[in-house]
Amino acid sequence: MQTLQTTSLWVRDNQLFILDQQALPQASRWLDANSVEALVGHIHALRVRGAPLIGLSASLLLALLAERGLNRDALLNALETLRASRPTAVNLMNNLDRMKLALAQEDFVPALVAEALRLIEEDKQLCERIAIAGSQLVKPGSRLLTHCNTGGLATAGVGTALGVINFAHQQGNVANVWVDETRPLLQGGRLTAWELGELGVPYQLITDSMAASLMAKGQVDAVWVGADRIATNGDVANKIGTYSLAVLAKFHGIPFYVAAPQTTLDPNCPNGEAIPIEQRAAAEVTGVAGSFGEVQWAPENARVYNPAFDVTPAALISGWVLDIGVVTPEEVAAGKFA
Ligand code: MRU
């Protein structure tokens, strides 16, 4: 396969490398992701993360494995193992469905390579279109609040919600971005803060529990988040903590926007209750770990509840900003996603 590089994926000498998103921002290191076991391990550990990026990394690996001579049955096994690596993000399933069609072709090796490269290029274009559509909703002087990380690290392009914020910043319309640190894994505190700093977008880091008082003080003009899956009724699964922000935004009369590519829509999922939510290890809540070190603060045997995502009901969402444009609550209620 040709050499290619995005913010967090790198193919060179027919090998796949991923930028370790657990190590950022203290260390920038590329890790080998050349077997299904290695990539699934990286996905579980969130070294590769962000719904679009997970799907793209799995597709690239399949294409590379095909070039290395794996037969159709072995590739199908690899595809199904990768598909099961993250249950909530539907981009992975959507991307792998496309790869499965390529695998069914007689000349499947070039078909898989072409499809993986096409998915990368498409993702860049989807992000660009989301950013163009979404930035039109950002008024001059806006103080925006975002959760988790939805930037170039999480996609092949400029990102989703963070792409919108970046475009709006380039248009001179962003006064400040409130960055939720995003417990328990700190994607906001580590990754969004780092990306906004690199882009020169003004931001202030807050803990997740500070959003309410900021809104009460009139310091937030809009909330922008990404999505792992959008059901046909408009309910959205995203990083844990998103739902609380949506409730807070509704109470304070602040617009709450979800930015995502079409690959995040699940036409087979009628509502948020049908979205599988990944449960994660207790250690993520009893302490914290990263390139900065590892610490546990909770008692050794503390019982923990650790869902990675929550569901925001459509009724709390002001607009779904997709690559096809801004979809309104009225359009969703009329069956736009069905
Ligand atoms: O567990 P993560 O860090 O992968 O969660 C990421 C999110 O929740 C993002 O908002 C979503 O995947 C969209 S990324 C463009």
Boltz pocket constraint, residues with backbone or C-beta under 6 A from the ligand:
constraints:
  - pocket:
      binder: B
      contacts: [[A, 46], [A, 48], [A, 49], [A, 50], [A, 51], [A, 52], [A, 89], [A, 147], [A, 148], [A, 149], [A, 150], [A, 151], [A, 154], [A, 155], [A, 159], [A, 160], [A, 161], [A, 187], [A, 225], [A, 226], [A, 227], [A, 228], [A, 238], [A, 239], [A, 259], [A, 308]]
      max_distance: 6.0
